[in-house]
Amino acid sequence: MSVPRTTLEQWRVLQTVIERGGFAQAAEALHRSQSSISYTVARLQAQLPVALLDQSGRKAVLTEAGEVLLRRSKILTDEALRLERLAASLAQGWEAELQLAVEVVFPSQILFAALREFTEACGEQASEVRLQLIESVLSGTDEALFSGRADLVISGRIPPGFLGEPLLLVEFVAVAHREHPLHHLDRPISADDLRAARQLVVRDSGLSRSQDIGWLGAEQRWTVSHIKTSIEAIRQGLGFAWLPEAQISAELTSGELRPLPLREGGRHRGQLYLIYADRDSAGPATRELAAILQRHCVAHSGS
């Protein structure tokens, strides 16, 4: 029995339905109507001899066969996306647009120094490249890679299926305003002391897989969307947080913010990695910016 041919677009739609958790969410993500999404999935199902979805409950879920087929389809759609990007890169020479996703803990002074060198060293070629800078947190950086929204990524972890190179170690220090009650205990601070205080954390920017990281034991917790907001809240005496030391160096030097005298865990390091979405199809602008970022990070680490 011959099986009608399915299309990559049909599989992309089904992937989005599963990843986003429903037809309405997929329609919003793909900027299509819900009826169009439903029709595409129904058409895909009609072309296959096995059931993809079990719709007996309130929510459609993948069958066992559906899970296997969807996993294999992801390999095909990812490879098709890489081929499209490679063709575009070969046709354009210097790419018209460069998408860079950066974890918000990456020092902004290094980032902008690298971008300044990129524009100055590459001159007219760089001026023709539109830069899309994506400031991301945790799984939001992963999603930028998986969705094809980023050509180059600076992330605190290497997602499955990608390769990366160590770029920079970021030193985090637990701090609070100099007048914060924790600094008036006049003794080493314990975990119980922290639990009674307010902790500032930065929200995961991912849409589908929210992650938490670090010490999250405080009963009072404020969650913000950017590291700059967290720093400003700490400066206002609204809580404590583990912050990148490089981004609060001025406040530490002036004494406005002071490290908390924790019994343990007052400092920790986080490794940041440089990751290509696809090194083979990366254009000359992406490669040049990657090399400049690496040089600046090496210089910063050696200073």
Backbone as a ProteinNet text record, in pm:
[ID]
protein_1_A
[PRIMARY]
MSVPRTTLEQWRVLQTVIERGGFAQAAEALHRSQSSISYTVARLQAQLPVALLDQSGRKAVLTEAGEVLLRRSKILTDEALRLERLAASLAQGWEAELQLAVEVVFPSQILFAALREFTEACGEQASEVRLQLIESVLSGTDEALFSGRADLVISGRIPPGFLGEPLLLVEFVAVAHREHPLHHLDRPISADDLRAARQLVVRDSGLSRSQDIGWLGAEQRWTVSHIKTSIEAIRQGLGFAWLPEAQISAELTSGELRPLPLREGGRHRGQLYLIYADRDSAGPATRELAAILQRHCVAHSGS
[TERTIARY]
84.7	0	87.7	64	142.4	90.1	184.1	148.4	164.9	59.6	74.1	189.3	257.3	373.9	331.8	394.8	374.8	478.4	459	551.2	620.7	737	809.5	727.8	652.4	570.7	465.7	407.4	310.3	375.8	494.3	564.3	606	645.4	680.4	560	443.4	322.3	294.2	303.1	278.5	381	506.2	609.3	573.3	525.6	490.6	370.9	273.3	157	201.1	291.6	337.5	426.1	519.8	612.6	540.7	438.3	368.6	248.9	211.2	108	-34.1	-56.1	-192.6	-203.8	-321.8	-345.2	-349.5	-413.2	-423.3	-285.5	-202.8	-68.6	18.1	1.7	77.9	35.1	-95.4	-144.8	-84.7	-75.9	-17	130.6	202.9	347.1	377.3	291.2	316	242.4	168.6	94.5	-2.9	-73.5	-175.3	-304.7	-412.8	-539	-539.4	-619.5	-627.1	-687.6	-782.7	-843.3	-741.3	-647.4	-542.1	-449.4	-416.8	-331.3	-401.4	-528.2	-605.4	-615.4	-640.1	-650.9	-519.1	-407.8	-276.9	-246.9	-274.9	-249.2	-343.5	-470.7	-566.9	-525.7	-477.3	-431.9	-310.9	-218.1	-100.7	-145.6	-239.1	-287.1	-353.2	-429.2	-499.4	-403.9	-283.5	-186.1	-102.6	-120.1	-37.8	-122	-62.4	-137.9	-145	-82.6	-86.5	-135.1	-193.7	-244.5	-129.1	-129.4	-27.9	-70.8	-200	-249.7	-362.4	-366.2	-476.7	-560.4	-679.3	-765.2	-885.3	-868.7	-979.6	-1001.3	-896.2	-908.7	-935.2	-914.6	-938.4	-829.5	-713.1	-600	-539.6	-511.4	-451	-305.8	-270.2	-132.7	-81.2	49.1	109.8	89.4	61.7	63.4	208.8	228.3	365.2	426.9	346.8	396.3	420.4	332.6	348.3	477.5	516.1	640.6	761.1	758.9	870.6	878.9	765.1	764.6	799.3	749.1	779.6	928.5	987.9	1131.5	1212.8	1175.3	1247.4	1222.1	1100.9	1069.5	1152.8	1184.9	1264.5	1402.8	1458.3	1589	1580	1471.3	1455	1431.3	1344.8	1316.7	1437.3	1513.1	1634.8	1736.2	1749.9	1844.9	1799.9	1668.7	1618.1	1645.7	1628.7	1656.6	1804.2	1890.8	2035.3	2069.6	2006.9	2031.7	1988.5	1872	1822.9	1918.1	1966.2	2056.8	2190.8	2238.1	2364.2	2352.5	2241.8	2221.5	2217.8	2148.7	2140.9	2278	2356.7	2490.1	2580.8	2576.1	2659.4	2620.3	2491.7	2444.3	2476.5	2479.2	2490.9	2633.4	2729.1	2859.4	2846.2	2864.9	2839	2688.1	2644	2501.4	2437.4	2311.5	2240	2199.6	2183.6	2140.8	2217.2	2255	2326.7	2249.1	2210	2131.6	2220.2	2239.1	2326.6	2244.2	2240.9	2171.2	2274.7	2254.7	2353.8	2286.3	2339.7	2292	2315	2216.6	2224.5	2337.8	2396.8	2508	2640.9	2642.9	2766.4	2798	2921.1	2954	2926.8	2845.6	2807.9	2927.2	3026.5	3141.6	3222.6	3228.9	3298.8	3217.8	3087.3	3001	3012	2999.1	2997.4	3136.9	3240	3375.4	3397.3	3345.1	3358	3276.2	3156.4	3073.4	3135.6	3199	3265.6	3380.4	3461.7	3570.9	3516.3	3405.5	3344.2	3307.6	3246.1	3205.1	3324.9	3427.6	3544.1	3635.4	3656.2	3749.5	3691.5	3559.8	3498.8	3440.8	3436.1	3400.7	3268.9	3276.5	3154.8	3079.3	3151.5	3083.8	2997.4	3052.6	2978	2858.5	2871.1	2761.5	2639.7	2660	2548.2	2479.4	2536	2479.7	2385.8	2261.1	2166.1	2186.5	2212.6	2236.1	2108.2	2069.8	1960.1	2021.8	2015.3	2071.1	1958.6	1966.7	1865.2	1923.8	1871.1	1916.6	1829.8	1889.9	1812.5	1858.9	1776.9	1806	1774.4	1872.5	1853.7	1794.5	1675.6	1622.5	1584.7	1570.4	1544.1	1657.4	1779.7	1894.6	1888.4	1849.6	1833.8	1729.8	1618.1	1510.5	1554.3	1640.7	1691.7	1769.1	1838.9	1910.9	1814.6	1727.7	1638.2	1544.5	1502.2	1405.3	1469.8	1603.8	1671.6	1673.3	1639.9	1637.4	1775.3	1876	2010.5	2113.3	2209.8	2322.3	2438.1	2449.9	2560.5	2504.7	2551.5	2493.2	2603.3	2583.6	2665.7	2574.7	2604.3	2512.7	2589.2	2517.6	2575.9	2574.3	2519.7	2522.7	2516.6	2560.4	2556.4	2438.5	2335.1	2217.9	2252.3	2175.9	2198.6	2191.9	2285.6	2287.3	2374.4	2435.2	2521.1	2660.4	2756.2	2892.8	2925.6	3006.5	3043.8	3184.4	3238.1	3372.1	3364.8	3440.8	3443.7	3484.6	3409.9	3434.3	3480.5	3409.7	3439.8	3384.7	3462.1	3413.1	3355.7	3232.3	3166.8	3162.6	3212.3	3215.1	3088.5	3012.6	2892.6	2920.6	2867.3	2888.6	2754.7	2729.8	2607.4	2623.9	2532.4	2545	2410.2	2420.3	2304.3	2353.4	2258.9	2294.5	2363.9	2453.7	2532.6	2445.7	2321.9	2232.6	2131.8	2142.6	2048.8	2064.2	1953.7	1960.6	2057.7	2079.4	2173.2	2314.5	2349	2483.1	2495	2385	2389.5	2381.9	2392.7	2392.2	2525.9	2630.7	2765.8	2812.7	2781.4	2828.2	2814.3	2875.2	2855.4	2707.9	2664.9	2524.4	2497.9	2389	2352.9	2240.6	2209.6	2097.7	1966.3	1953.7	1831.4	1814.1	1924.5	1917.2	1866.8	1916.3	1875.2	1727.7	1681.8	1541.9	1446.2	1489.4	1403.4	1409.3	1500.4	1515.7	1452.3	1454.7	1397	1507.2	1487.8	1584.9	1533.4	1622.8	1591.9	1647.4	1563.4	1606.9	1560.5	1629	1595.8	1515.4	1405.3	1312.9	1373.3	1351.5	1387.3	1308.9	1378.7	1311.2	1254.7	1271.9	1215.1	1064.1	999.3	853.6	800.5	876.8	821.8	879.2	1003.4	1065.2	1131.2	1057.2	1111.3	1202.9	1320.3	1417.2	1445	1479.2	1527.8	1671.8	1752.1	1891.7	1940.8	2035.7	2091.6	2015.6	2055.5	1990.9	1857.7	1749.7	1615.4	1537.9	1608.2	1546.1	1469.1	1478.2	1410.7	1259.2	1187.9	1042.1	986.5	1054.7	1017.3	1106.3	1043.5	1122.9	1057.7	1137.6	1091.5	1162.2	1083.7	1138.4	1125.7	1236.4	1238.9	1284	1275.4	1301.6	1442.1	1519	1652.3	1746.8	1873.2	1973.3	1987.2	1966	1977	1869.8	1749.5	1642.3	1677.6	1736	1777.6	1883.3	1979.9	2085.2	2024.2	1931.5	1871	1789.2	1718.6	1642.4	1734.6	1848.7	1945.4	2001.3	2028	2078.3	1977.1	1850.4	1745.7	1720.2	1798.8	1784.4	1667	1617.8	1495.9	1520.3	1644.1	1670.7	1817.3	1845	1982.2	1978.1	2094.6	2102.8	2247	2263.7	2395.7	2403.5	2496	2506.3	2644.2	2653.6	2784.5	2873.3	2988.5	3075.9	3115.6	3137.7	3180.8	3075	2947.6	2841.1	2808.6	2869.6	2846.1	2978.9	3082.9	3215.2	3216.1	3145	3142.4	3073.4	2963.4	2889.7	2969.6	3046.4	3130.7	3247.1	3304.1	3416.2	3372.9	3255	3205.5	3153.1	3127.4	3072.6	2922.1	2857.4	2711.1	2654.2	2713.8	2679.4	2796.1	2764.6	2869.7	2843.2	2949.4	2931.5	2877.4	2788.9	2734.1	2835	2859.9	2956.4	2893.7	2869	2806.1	2904.5	2850.3	2934.9	2992.4	2915.4	2960.6	2877	2933.6	2858.4	2842.5	2922.8	2910.7	2954.5	3035.3	3082.4	3072.1	3046.3	3054	3081.2	3130.6	3164.2	3072.8	3040.8	2961.3	3035.4	3042.6	3111.8	3015.6	3057.5	2981.3	3049.1	2967.6	3017	2975	3057.5	3024	2977.6	2855.2	2793.5	2743.4	2781.1	2725.2	2595.3	2494.8	2374.6	2412	2497.5	2547.9	2677.8	2789.3	2919.1	2939.7	2893.6	2917	2850.8	2731.2	2659.8	2677.9	2761	2784.1	2852.6	2800.9	2857.7	2981	3048.4	3171.8	3149.5	3035.4	3009.2	2997.7	2926.8	2911.5	3046.9	3128.5	3260.1	3351.6	3345.5	3430.3	3391.3	3260.9	3216.8	3253.5	3242.6	3279.4	3426.9	3512.7	3656.1	3686.5	3617.7	3639.3	3594.4	3479.8	3431.2	3531.4	3585.2	3684.1	3808.2	3857.5	3977.3	3952	3836.5	3806	3792.1	3735.2	3719.8	3855.5	3943	4078.3	4151.2	4141	4206.3	4149.5	4018.5	3955.5	4000.4	4008.6	4049.9	4194.6	4276.5	4417.6	4449.7	4350.9	4375.8	4372.9
-120	0	124.3	215	337.9	437.4	513.4	613.5	751.9	835.3	971.2	1044.9	1127.5	1197.8	1312	1314.9	1427.5	1534.5	1654	1764.3	1804.7	1866.8	1916.4	2021.7	2101.1	2204.7	2142	2031.9	1963.7	1917.7	1863	1816.6	1933.8	2045.2	2164	2212.5	2208.6	2251.7	2159.1	2027.5	1933.4	1952.3	1974.2	1998.7	2119.8	2224.6	2345.9	2322	2244.9	2211.9	2141.6	2045.9	1969.9	2056.8	2131.2	2213.1	2323.5	2383.9	2496.1	2452	2324.2	2272.4	2283.3	2305.7	2310.8	2380.3	2368.3	2425	2578.3	2632.6	2778.8	2841.4	2779.7	2832.3	2821.9	2711	2694.9	2798.6	2824.8	2925.3	3062.2	3095.5	3224	3229.2	3120.4	3117.5	3124.9	3063.6	3058.4	3168.5	3252.7	3363.1	3311.5	3206.5	3148.3	3130.4	3103.5	3080.1	2940.5	2925.4	2794.8	2690.4	2732.5	2637.9	2589	2677.3	2637.2	2534.9	2555.8	2461.2	2326.7	2328.7	2204.7	2128.7	2202.1	2137.5	2072.3	2142.4	2088.4	1959.1	1957.7	1836.6	1724.3	1758.3	1656.9	1597.4	1683.7	1636.8	1544.4	1580.6	1496.2	1360.7	1360.9	1236.8	1147.8	1210.6	1134	1067.1	1120.9	1067.3	954.4	925.9	824.7	705.5	585.7	465.6	440.5	526.2	510.4	640.6	628.3	746.2	823.8	956.2	1041.9	1093.4	1125.7	1190.2	1108.7	1109.3	1051.2	1167.3	1182.8	1295.1	1252.8	1139.8	1090.3	1173.8	1238.7	1321.5	1466.7	1555	1697.3	1759.3	1695	1750.7	1643.5	1678.9	1584.8	1558.7	1430.1	1392	1294.6	1288.6	1199.3	1053.9	971	827.4	780	654.3	601.2	611.7	578.1	591.1	737.2	824.6	967.5	1022	976.7	1022.2	982.9	859.3	812	893.3	911	982.6	1130	1191.1	1332.3	1351.7	1259.3	1269.3	1259.2	1167	1154.1	1274	1329.3	1445.4	1566	1577	1690.7	1689.2	1570.7	1559.1	1613	1578	1620.9	1771	1825.4	1969	2051.5	2004.9	2076.5	2077.3	1962.7	1955.2	2043.8	2048.9	2136.4	2282.4	2320.1	2457.5	2490.8	2395.4	2418.7	2435.2	2355.4	2367.9	2504.8	2552.1	2683	2793.2	2784	2886.4	2881.8	2760.8	2747.2	2808.4	2780.6	2836.7	2989.1	3043.5	3189.1	3249.5	3181.9	3232.3	3231.4	3121.4	3112	3215.6	3246.1	3340	3484.6	3516.7	3656.1	3703	3610.6	3654.1	3692.6	3820.5	3867.2	3867.2	3799.6	3787.2	3923.3	3936.1	4061.7	4085.1	3975.2	3987.9	3887.5	3932	3847	3848	3731.2	3717.6	3662.3	3743.6	3708.2	3702.2	3584.6	3567	3562.7	3646.5	3661	3648.8	3562.4	3555.1	3690.5	3734.9	3868.7	3882.1	3771.6	3782.1	3807.8	3802.2	3831.1	3980	4015.2	4156.7	4245.1	4348.1	4434.8	4511.8	4543.2	4618.7	4536	4404.5	4319	4309.9	4292.7	4280.3	4403.8	4522.4	4643	4678.1	4641.5	4660.8	4572.4	4449.5	4358.6	4408.9	4458.1	4510	4634.9	4717.6	4837.2	4796.5	4698.2	4652.2	4590.5	4518.2	4455.8	4561.6	4670.8	4775.7	4851.2	4873.7	4949.7	4866.8	4739.8	4655.7	4612.5	4591.9	4540	4649.8	4772.2	4887.9	4876.3	4898.6	4905.7	4774.1	4661.5	4531.8	4517.5	4555.3	4543.7	4637.5	4753.9	4851.1	4799.6	4700.5	4644.4	4530.1	4489.2	4376.5	4429.6	4384.3	4419	4322.6	4377.8	4294.6	4283.6	4160.7	4133.8	4080.4	4160.9	4121.1	4070.5	3944.6	3881.7	3864.5	3938.5	3925.2	3819.4	3709.1	3593.2	3542.5	3455.7	3396.4	3247	3163.3	3019.4	2954.5	2892	2816.4	2905.8	3038	3128.6	3127.1	3107.2	3098.5	2969.4	2859.7	2732.5	2746.6	2810.3	2824.5	2906	3004.2	3082.9	2994.8	2894.8	2799.8	2703.7	2640.6	2538.6	2594.9	2720.1	2779.6	2842.5	2848.6	2911.8	3062.9	3120.4	3266.3	3324.1	3240.1	3290.2	3218.9	3296.7	3239.8	3207.8	3287.5	3275.7	3299.9	3222	3226.4	3227.9	3308.9	3302.5	3251.6	3131.7	3064.4	3000.2	2979.8	2913.9	2763.3	2709.2	2564.4	2534.4	2414.6	2371.7	2276.7	2316.3	2230.2	2102	1994.9	1870.6	1894.3	1834.4	1847.5	1960	2037.2	2148.2	2131.3	2201.7	2205.5	2349.4	2366.4	2500.5	2504.7	2626.6	2645.8	2733.3	2699.7	2787	2928.3	3026.6	3164.7	3250	3240.4	3329.9	3272	3284.5	3250.3	3376.2	3366	3478.8	3451.6	3546.8	3534.8	3598.3	3518.2	3566.5	3584.1	3690.6	3717.3	3752.6	3697.7	3729.6	3866.6	3957.6	4095.5	4149	4256.5	4335.9	4478.4	4571.7	4709.9	4716.2	4812.6	4821	4839.5	4893.9	4914.7	4801	4697.9	4585.5	4516.1	4471	4405.6	4288.1	4218.9	4106.7	4151.5	4276.2	4326	4372.8	4375.9	4420.4	4303.9	4181.5	4066.7	4051.2	4108.5	4105.2	3963.5	3874.8	3735.7	3670.4	3553.5	3483.9	3452.7	3467.7	3450	3305.5	3249.3	3110.7	3104.5	2983	2963.4	3003.9	2981.5	3022.5	3174.4	3247.4	3394.2	3436.2	3368.8	3403	3369.6	3260.1	3220.4	3325.7	3398.2	3500.1	3633.4	3645	3769.7	3754.7	3862.8	3861.6	3842.2	3745.9	3718.9	3771.4	3832.4	3877.4	3775.9	3728.4	3634.2	3685.2	3639.7	3681	3569.5	3607.6	3512.5	3448.1	3317.8	3245.8	3305.5	3339.5	3401.5	3299.1	3169.2	3067.2	3062.5	3024.3	3018.1	2879.6	2774.5	2640	2560.6	2591.2	2513.2	2608.7	2652.7	2745.3	2670.7	2728.5	2667	2758.5	2696.6	2770.6	2727.9	2821.4	2789.2	2869.6	2813.2	2883.1	2852.1	2919.7	2902	2975.1	2902.4	2961.8	2929.7	2935.9	2895.4	3003.4	3128.9	3237.4	3224.4	3239.9	3235.2	3356.5	3470.9	3589.7	3595.1	3600.9	3602.7	3696.1	3786.6	3873.2	3829.1	3810.4	3766.9	3879.7	3913.6	4022	3965.5	4049.1	4000.9	4029.8	4112.9	4147.3	4168.2	4137.3	4150	4294.8	4391.5	4532.9	4570.5	4513.5	4539.1	4481.7	4363.4	4301.1	4386.4	4437.2	4522.1	4647.5	4711.9	4834.1	4806.4	4693	4658.4	4635.8	4573.9	4553.2	4687.5	4776.7	4910.3	4986.8	4958.6	5024.5	4955.2	4852.8	4785.1	4690.4	4641	4560.6	4411.2	4369	4227.3	4196	4067.7	4023.4	3938.4	3918.2	3836	3797.1	3691.4	3659.1	3730.6	3824.9	3906.5	3891	3908.7	3903.4	4016.3	3982.1	4081.5	4191.8	4154.9	4254.3	4361.7	4327.1	4422.5	4511.9	4484	4568.6	4617.1	4621.5	4658.8	4799.2	4893.1	5030.7	5036.8	4965.4	4965.5	4897.2	4794.7	4728	4818.2	4886.8	4976	5091.6	5146.9	5259.6	5216	5086.5	5037.2	5041.2	5088.5	5091.8	4951.3	4855.5	4714.7	4644.3	4552.2	4478.7	4329	4249.2	4103.5	4055.7	3959.6	3902.8	3804.1	3813.6	3721.7	3584.5	3510.6	3379.3	3277.3	3182.5	3074.5	2992.5	2979.1	2907.3	2953.1	2941.9	2970.6	3116.8	3203.7	3345.6	3382.2	3297.4	3319.1	3188.8	3202	3085.8	3133.3	3043.8	3077.8	3005.9	3074.5	3015.3	3024.9	2913.4	2910.9	2950.4	3043.3	3080.3	3020.5	2977.9	2912.6	2991.8	2981.4	3038.7	2924.2	2937.8	2827.8	2879.2	2809.6	2836.8	2758.1	2820.6	2745.1	2637.9	2672.4	2577	2634.3	2581.9	2637	2627.6	2517	2497.8	2605.8	2650.5	2750.3	2891.7	2908.5	3042.8	3130.9	3251.5	3344.3	3414.3	3491.3	3558.2	3659.1	3726.1	3821	3748.3	3635.1	3556.8	3507.1	3456.6	3404.8	3516.7	3631.4	3742.7	3791.9	3806.3	3851	3748.2	3620.3	3515.5	3526.7	3547.9	3559.3	3682.6	3793.3	3915.7	3896.2	3833.2	3805.6	3719.5	3619.8	3532.5	3610.8	3698.5	3777.2	3868.6	3932.4	4023.6	3948.5	3829.1	3749.9	3700.6	3663.8	3621.3	3738.9	3856.8	3975.9	4010.8	3998.3	4028.5	3929.2	3802.4	3699.3	3716.9	3770.9	3788.7	3918.7	4008.8	4141.2	4136.4
0	0	0	-92.8	-97.7	4.4	64.5	164.1	102.6	104.1	48.9	116.4	39.6	93	184.7	300.3	391.7	360.5	416.8	391.7	520.7	503.9	620.7	694.6	620.9	684.5	776.6	735.1	820.8	951.4	940.2	1059.9	1147.8	1087.7	1166.8	1247.4	1186.4	1256.8	1374.8	1351.7	1461.4	1573.1	1536.4	1638.1	1723.5	1659.4	1732.2	1823.9	1777.1	1860.6	1988.7	1975.8	2093	2181.5	2120.6	2199.4	2275.5	2213.8	2276.5	2360.4	2349.4	2437.7	2387.9	2258.1	2208.1	2073.7	2011.6	1879.1	1884.1	1986.6	1996.9	2015.1	2101.7	2126	2000	1926.4	1802.1	1698.7	1692.1	1597.6	1627.2	1756.8	1795.3	1760.6	1786.9	1760.2	1610.7	1528.5	1384.2	1307.9	1381.7	1320.1	1214.6	1250.7	1164.7	1244	1173.5	1243.2	1305	1410.4	1475.5	1381.5	1299.2	1204.9	1103.1	1062.3	969.1	1032.8	1159.7	1231.5	1244.2	1282.5	1299.1	1167.2	1057.7	926.1	886.7	909	871.3	946	1077.3	1156.7	1114.5	1087.7	1045.1	910.4	819.8	689.4	704	791	817.9	871.4	965.8	1024	918.4	827.8	724.9	626.9	615.7	520.8	579.9	707.4	774	817.2	816.8	854.2	1004.8	1084.8	1230.7	1292.7	1410.8	1480.2	1543.1	1525	1585.8	1722.2	1735.9	1857	1918.1	2049.6	2123.8	2176.3	2124.3	2159.7	2243.5	2314.6	2395.5	2521.1	2570.2	2689.9	2653.4	2749.4	2727.2	2642	2637	2563.7	2474.2	2349.3	2256.1	2295.2	2306.3	2341.1	2236.8	2222.8	2125.5	2164.6	2064.7	2086.4	2088.5	2118.3	2118.4	1978.9	1877.2	1739	1705.1	1753.2	1727.7	1784.3	1903.8	1965.6	1881.4	1829.1	1746.4	1617.4	1551	1424	1441.1	1548.1	1570.4	1597.4	1672.8	1701.2	1572.8	1484	1356.6	1266.7	1272.3	1188.4	1227.6	1356.8	1404.4	1339.5	1319.8	1254.1	1111.2	1041.6	902.8	891.9	976.3	966.6	1007.5	1107	1146	1031.6	964.2	853.6	737.2	713.2	607.5	639.4	766.6	807.5	788.7	821.9	803.6	655.9	570.3	426.6	374.9	421.5	378.8	423.1	547.2	598.4	526.3	495.1	422.7	283.1	214.9	81.1	85.4	186.1	198.8	225.4	310.7	343.4	220.9	142.1	22.9	-82.2	-89.6	-190.8	-156.2	-27.5	14.3	39.1	56.6	103.1	249.4	279.1	414.9	438.5	544.9	570.1	597.4	553.4	570.5	715.4	791.6	930.4	1016.1	1134.7	1229.6	1360.3	1407.1	1529.5	1640.7	1743.6	1855	1983.2	2045	2172.8	2284.4	2386.9	2493.5	2629.9	2714.5	2853.1	2920.4	2997.7	3056.1	3157.3	3202.5	3297.2	3226.7	3092.9	3020.2	3035.1	3071.6	3096.4	2975.3	2995.8	2884.3	2829.3	2916.4	2866.6	2765.6	2786	2689.6	2560.8	2575.2	2457.3	2368.6	2427.9	2345.2	2293	2367.6	2314.5	2192.2	2197.5	2083.8	1964.8	1990.8	1882	1819.4	1903.4	1850.2	1757.7	1800.3	1714.6	1585.9	1597.2	1480.1	1375.4	1419.2	1324.7	1269.5	1353.8	1309.3	1220	1257.6	1182.5	1048	1043.6	921.5	833.7	886.5	806.6	733.1	602	520.6	519.5	524.1	524.9	650.1	766.2	890.7	893.4	828.6	829.6	754.7	668.3	591.2	666.2	778.7	854.3	962	959.5	1065.4	1181.9	1299.7	1417.8	1499.6	1529.4	1621.4	1750.7	1857.4	1985.4	2075	2113.7	2198.2	2337.3	2435	2573.5	2640.6	2679.6	2722.3	2858	2917.1	3047.1	3042	3081	3096.6	2971.8	2981.1	2868	2751.1	2774.9	2663.6	2563	2611.7	2521.9	2441.3	2507	2436.1	2324.8	2356.8	2258.6	2138	2160.3	2047.5	1950.4	2003	1917.6	1849.2	1928.1	1874.3	1768.2	1785.7	1693.9	1571.1	1568.4	1456.3	1463.5	1582.3	1595.6	1622.1	1643.1	1672.4	1586	1535.4	1461.4	1555.7	1660	1754.7	1894.3	1991.6	2125.6	2230.5	2333.5	2454.6	2565.1	2614.1	2706.2	2821.8	2930.6	3046.3	3038.5	2930.7	2911	2762.3	2725.7	2585.9	2570.5	2496.9	2481.9	2406.9	2428.2	2353.6	2203.1	2132	1987	1934.7	2025.4	1984.3	2045.4	1985.2	2037.1	2073.6	2176.2	2218.6	2273.2	2283.4	2337.6	2461.4	2567	2685.3	2646.1	2696.3	2657.5	2774.6	2888.3	2999.8	3128.9	3236	3369.4	3433.3	3482.2	3548.1	3698.3	3775.2	3920.7	3977.9	4053.4	4120.9	4270	4327.4	4469.1	4532.7	4651.7	4725.8	4790.2	4758.2	4805.8	4854.5	4932.5	4974.1	4996.9	5003.7	5033.8	5169.9	5185.6	5308.9	5433.3	5417.1	5530.8	5546.2	5467.9	5477.9	5613.8	5673.7	5805.7	5813	5702.8	5705.8	5740.8	5707.5	5737.8	5883.3	5954.9	6094.1	6193.2	6142.1	6231.9	6303.8	6244.8	6303.9	6332.8	6243	6254.3	6117.1	6097.4	5969.7	5945.8	5822.5	5787.1	5746.1	5800.4	5772.6	5669.6	5625.3	5533.7	5598.7	5729.2	5799.1	5795.1	5806.3	5796.4	5658.4	5555.1	5419.1	5395.7	5453.5	5434.5	5488.7	5588.9	5649.8	5576.6	5478.2	5403.3	5264.6	5186.7	5052	4949.5	4860.4	4755.2	4622	4543.7	4408.5	4309	4217.3	4114.2	3978.8	3874.8	3738.3	3671.9	3609.7	3548.3	3424.4	3410.7	3289	3172.6	3063.5	2949.3	2851.9	2879.9	2791.9	2801.7	2691.3	2687.1	2719	2684.1	2696.5	2813	2853.5	2961.3	3060.4	3156	3255.2	3350.8	3377.6	3467.3	3585.9	3697.9	3813.9	3838.6	3887.8	3912.9	4032.1	4104.5	4219	4347.4	4455.5	4586.2	4586.1	4611.8	4605.3	4732.9	4846.7	4972	5044.1	5000.2	5071.2	5057.2	5169.3	5164.5	5091.2	5103.8	5027.3	4903.1	4787.1	4665	4564.7	4509.3	4401.3	4273.6	4167.7	4039.9	3938.9	3874.9	3776.4	3642.3	3538.9	3403	3352	3423.4	3373.4	3490.6	3467.5	3572.3	3618.5	3526.6	3564.6	3666.2	3652.1	3747.6	3883.8	3884.6	4009.8	4080.2	4004.3	4062.9	4123.9	4051.5	4102.5	4228.8	4233.1	4353.4	4472.6	4449.4	4557.8	4603.4	4509.8	4545.7	4630.8	4611.1	4688.9	4822.7	4853.3	4981.7	4990.4	4874.4	4873.2	4888.9	4902.8	4920.2	4897.5	4877.4	4848.4	4722.4	4662.9	4541.5	4516.1	4438.3	4382	4247.9	4236.3	4116.1	4051.6	3919.3	3852.6	3904.1	3956.9	4019.4	3921.5	3795.1	3696.5	3673.2	3694.4	3667.1	3787.3	3902.5	4020.6	4079	3995.4	4045.9	4105.1	4040.7	4091.4	4227.4	4242.5	4369.5	4480.3	4445.4	4545.2	4587	4489.4	4520.1	4610.1	4582.8	4663.6	4799.3	4814.6	4940.4	4947.5	4838.1	4838.5	4853.3	4783.2	4800.4	4866.3	4957.2	5028.4	5017.2	4999.4	4998.4	5132.9	5128	5251.1	5309.2	5441.1	5503.7	5530.5	5423.7	5437.5	5493.5	5567.5	5617.6	5503.1	5397.1	5277.7	5158.8	5041.5	4920	4885.9	4946.1	4916.7	4776.7	4717	4580.4	4502.1	4375.2	4286.8	4145.6	4063.7	3925.6	3828.6	3720.9	3613.9	3482.1	3411	3281.6	3170.3	3086.3	2968.2	2844.8	2749.3	2628.2	2504.2	2400.5	2269.7	2180.9	2126.1	2052.4	1917.8	1811.5	1679.4	1664	1602.7	1566.7	1464.7	1370.9	1271.4	1215.3	1261.6	1220.6	1069.6	1007.2	863.9	780	821.8	741.9	795.1	897.6	952.6	848	830.6	734.6	789.2	705.5	748.2	860.7	864.2	972.6	1106.1	1106.2	1228.7	1277	1185.7	1224	1274.3	1209.5	1251.2	1390.4	1415.3	1547.5	1654	1622.5	1718.4	1755.9	1655.3	1681.7	1767	1740.4	1818.2	1962.7	1982.4	2118.6	2195.2	2129.1	2195.2	2234.9	2146.6	2179.7	2299.5	2302.8	2413.6	2545.3	2539.2	2663	2713.2	2621.1	2661.2	2725.8	2665	2720.3	2857.6	2874.3	3003.3	3110.4	3073.9	3171.9	3214.7	3123.4	3156	3223.7	3233.6	3291.6	3444.2
[MASK]
+++++++++++++++++++++++++++++++++++++++++++++++++++++++++++++++++++++++++++++++++++++++++++++++++++++++++++++++++++++++++++++++++++++++++++++++++++++++++++++++++++++++++++++++++++++++++++++++++++++++++++++++++++++++++++++++++++++++++++++++++++++++++++++++++++++++++++++++++++++++++++++++++++++++++++++++

